[in-house]
């Protein structure tokens, strides 16, 4: 099986590659690409692989931009931290939609589904069905009913501190570590990545404005508008670094504010 990985986080791409080889060491990974532009160029010059793994948020925009520029019919398994693109993903040949961090068992299930869907039926057998959009919508509704984290246990030396989610202003990553900042301004280390927090935090209360920050609505003090609609946020408590809403998240951020 020939596979391509379109992922802008090198560590995530390596982890995915290791899991693929664990599943089947004969899988041939043709290349790993970090952007829409590089993916479009590669597909324009090479025959399509059997299967593509794609993150949705890439260096230069959403992976759907690849399909907008090229007529691709190859099957895709999306691996992403954001679940709001599920329906759109299944409209562009998606076999499955795996939320990060990718679980090995879920990856195996997705690969088995790929084999089933693309298997050549024996004489007299029906062609396996394509992914069912109604089933997908039901899954999304069920996932929204999940119980989100109400508190985090923080290890501080020999002590463990309990922090209520309602008391957290925002989360941020720095030097490969993740921190939460309380409403009182205390910064505490957290044993979760921002990608992992996606499934733990209620999206009605927290929004990931870019790769470094997850922000609670009450923490946003002021929003500054720059040219071309660029947005800068002032937080309370004040953040260590200037905080801008990433271009790829701009529309979703405005919708989130308006809820």
N, C-alpha and C positions, 0 to 999 in steps of 0.2 A: 504494500500500500504506500503510495506517495502522498506526503502530507506537507502543507505549508503552514507556518505559524506567523500570524500578524499580531504583534504584541510589542508595545513600546517600553515595557518594564523588563529589563534583561533578566532579572532574578526570577520573575514569574515565568518567562519563556523557558528558562533552564529547568525550572521545576516541572513545567508541563512536558518538556522533552523527556525528562527522567521518568515521569509516570507513563508516557506513551511507550517507552522502551521496556518498562516493567510489564506493561500489558502485552506487548508483542515486539520482541527485539528485531524483527524483520521490517518494522515500519521504517520507511526512508523519509527523513525530514529534509526537504529540498532546500529550504531557506527560512530565515526568520527576519521579518521586516517590521520596522517601528512606525510607519506612517502611511497615510492614504496615498501620497504622491509616489512613494517607493513601491507600494503594492500595485498601483495602476501601471507603473513602468514595467514591473516584473511580469504581470499578467499580459501585457502588450507584446512581450518578447518571448514568452515561454508557454508551452502547452499547459492546460489546466491540470492540477493534481487531482487525486481521487477525493481528497477531503481538505478543507481549510479550517483552521482554528483562528478565530478573530476576537480580539478585544474590541469593544465598541469605542472607547475613548482613546484615540491615538494621538501622536505628537501634534498633528496638524488638523485635527477635527474628528468627526464621527466616521466609523468604518462604513456606514451606509453611503458615504461619498464615493466609495469604490464602485458600488453598483450603479450609482448615478452616472458615472463616466464610462462604464463598460457594461456590455451585456454578458453577464456571467451566469452560468447555470450549475456550477459545481456546488455540491452540498457543503454546508457550513455548520460548525459547532461554535457558538459564541461563548466566550469566557469573559465575564465582566463583573464589576462591582455594583452595577446599577440595574435594577429590575424593571425600571419604567419603560424600557425599550423592547420588552418581550414581544408584543404584538407586531411591531415593525420588523423585528428580527425574523419572525416566522413568515413574513411576506417576501423575504429574500433568500429562499432556499434553506432556511435553518433546519437542522436536524434536532438540535437541542440548545438549551440556553443555561449555562452553568454559572452560578454566582461564585465570585471569589470570596475566600480562598477555595480553589477547586478541590473537591473531595475525590479521592481516588475511586471509590465505589461508584460515585455519580458519573465520573469520567468513563468508567468501564460500561456502565449502563447506556451512556450516550453512544459509545462505539458499537455496542451490540445492536442498538437501535439503527445506527447507520448501516450495519451489515444486513439487518433484516429488511430495511426499506429498499436497499439497492441490490439485494440478492436477485438473481435471475430465477423467476418462478419455474417450477417443473411443469411439464405438460398437464393441463387440466386444472392447475392452481391459479388462484387469483393473484394479481399484482399486489404486493403489500401496500397498505394505505399510507398516504402522506400524513405528516403531522396535523392533528386536528386543532383548528384555531379555537373552537368552543371549549375543548378540554383545557387548552392553554389559558383561556380567560378564567375558567373555574379555578385553575391552579393559582392564578394571580390573586383572585379574590380570597382564597383560603390562606395564602401567604400573608395577606394584609391583616388577617385575623390573628396572626401569631402574637404571642406575648413578648413585648419588647422589654429590654433590660430596665429595671427600676433602680438599680444601684450597682456600683462597682466596688470590689474589694481591692484596696491598694496596699501593696507590701512596702513598708518603710523600715528597713533594717530588720529588727526582730519583732516589729509591731505590724499589725494589719488594721488599716483604717477603712471604714465603710463610708462611701460617698454617694448620696442620693443623686439620681440623674437630674431631678428637679433643681438641684443646687449647682449644676454644671453650666457654665456659660459657653464654653467651646472646647474643642479638641484640636490639637495641632501636632504635626510631625516635624522633627528636627534631628539631623544627624542620625537617621535610621532608627530613631526612637519616637515613641508616641507619648503625649502628655495631655492631661485634662486640666482645665483652668476653672476653678470654682467661681461663683458669683462674688466671693470676697477677694478674689485675686490670687488664691493659692494655686501654684502649679505643682502637679503630682504626676509621677511616671505611671504609665499604663501598660499592661501586658497584652495589648491588642494593637493590631495595625489599623490604620484608617479603613482599609479595605474590609477588614473583619467587622468594624463598627457599623458598616452599611446594614447588615442584617440584625444588629443588636439595638439600634436606635429607632425610635418612632419617626418616620419621615415627615409627619405633620409638625414635629417640634424641632428637628434638626435638619440642616441642609449642608451637603458637602459643596462648598463654593469653589474649591479647586483641589489640587492634589495634596495640599498641606493643611487645610482647615475644614473642620466640621463645626458649624455654628448654630447655636440656639437662637430662635427669633428674638427673645428679649435682650440678647447681648448686642444686637445691632443698634448702635446709637445714631449714626449718621451715614447716609449714602451719598457719595460724591459722583457726579456724572462728568466724564471727560469726553473728548472728541470721539466720534465713531461709537458712541454709546458705552464706552468702557466705564466700569463701575469700581469705585474704591470704597471699602467699608471701614468705618471707625467702630471699634468694639469697646464694650465695657464688661470687664476690666480691659485696659489697653493691651493690645497684642504686641509681642516683641518685634514683629516685622510688619511692613505695610501689607495690607490684604486687598487683593483684587479678585473679582469674580472672573473665572476663566471664561473665555469667549464661548466655548462649547457648552457651558452651563448657564449662559446668560438668560435664555428664554425660560428654562425651567426655574431659575431663581426668581424671576419676576412673577411667574405663575404661583410659585410657593409663597411669596410675600402676599399675594392677593387672596390666598385661601381664607 
